[in-house]
Amino acid sequence: MKITDILNNGKYSLSFEVFPPKTDTNFEVVKNATFEIAKLLPSYMSVTYGAGGGTSKFTLDIAKSIQEKYAVPTLAHLTCVSSTKDDVKEKIELMKKLGIENVLALRGDLTEELIKSGRDNCDYKYAVDLIKDIKDSKADFCIGGACYPEVHPESKNRVEDIKHLKEKVDAGCEFLTTQMVFDNDLLYNFIYKIREAGIEVPIVVGIMPITTKNTVKRALELSHSFLPKKFITLVDKFGDDESAIKQAGIIYATEQIVDLYANGIQNVHVYSMNKPDVARKIQENLSDILGK
């Protein structure tokens, strides 16, 4: 099933992101965790693609297994900054062969080596170039992209950021998933501005439940997100109590999602960090709203 069919069906969607193992040695552990999340039968699941493509060989295997075993639609991440055009062509053909219908087209994180080289010898510099190649391949994929409600860290300003986002949509991106958001008001302002700029594709809002104090640091490194006072107070109060911060983080994420649904945002994507218990609790908290 195409992700856009899910996003446009008029119902609330709740999806989860999982990530593949970094090595063969913990493949089964990670795969079992993703299967536990799949058992919840979310709207769909996305499977990430490691920095520099380091875990790419596991991404499609897990995505295919989730679809076959649980009939949950999957969204396979594909990054391009460390890839050649031949690499991308090969991945596209493999996805077609495995029955993957949805791809999240991303530039990918820059390694230190790429930063030092200036990417002068890279076949790909931006996600829009990958989107164009996927469209040119004539593969029947539903293509998604990423967006940054608080401006991409490498953009000069919001105007430039939205301009580049519009280029991705014009190139064939059919829906956008936001970086993790902790302040819904910032998200609503962002959506107003991109709609004003003519970007009309569905927006999926990314929510990351903070369940440990260390997760806060990791979240900031990944997204540079603004943390509202309410959230900071929560972490300061409960951060040193493992059980308390986990419960508080799940409640905070749930309240965010309820607010999003109540304000007309129908599609939410939870960065589950491969934690089935967290995914399960959030879904249970929303069961009547989701009709599950």
Number of C-alpha atoms within 10 A of each C-alpha: 15 18 22 16 10 16 21 14 10 10 13 18 20 23 25 27 22 27 23 25 22 15 10 9 9 11 14 11 11 19 20 14 17 27 20 17 24 26 15 17 18 19 20 23 26 24 26 24 25 21 15 18 18 15 18 22 15 21 24 26 16 26 27 20 17 23 18 12 11 13 15 22 26 29 26 27 24 26 26 25 25 21 17 14 14 10 11 17 15 11 16 20 12 13 21 14 9 14 13 23 19 23 26 26 25 21 22 20 17 14 12 9 9 16 11 10 10 11 15 11 10 15 16 19 17 17 24 24 19 24 26 16 17 22 16 10 13 8 14 13 20 22 25 28 24 21 23 22 24 21 20 18 11 7 12 10 12 16 14 13 21 23 13 17 23 18 16 26 21 14 17 19 25 20 22 23 19 19 24 25 24 22 18 17 10 13 18 15 12 19 16 11 16 19 11 10 14 11 22 15 17 17 22 24 24 22 22 22 27 29 23 21 18 10 14 18 12 12 16 13 10 12 16 18 18 14 14 11 10 11 17 12 12 15 21 11 13 18 22 12 12 12 13 17 21 19 17 21 24 21 17 18 20 20 15 18 25 14 13 19 16 10 11 10 19 21 24 23 25 24 21 23 19 21 16 20 13 21 24 16 15 20 19 15 15 16 11 9 13 13 8 11
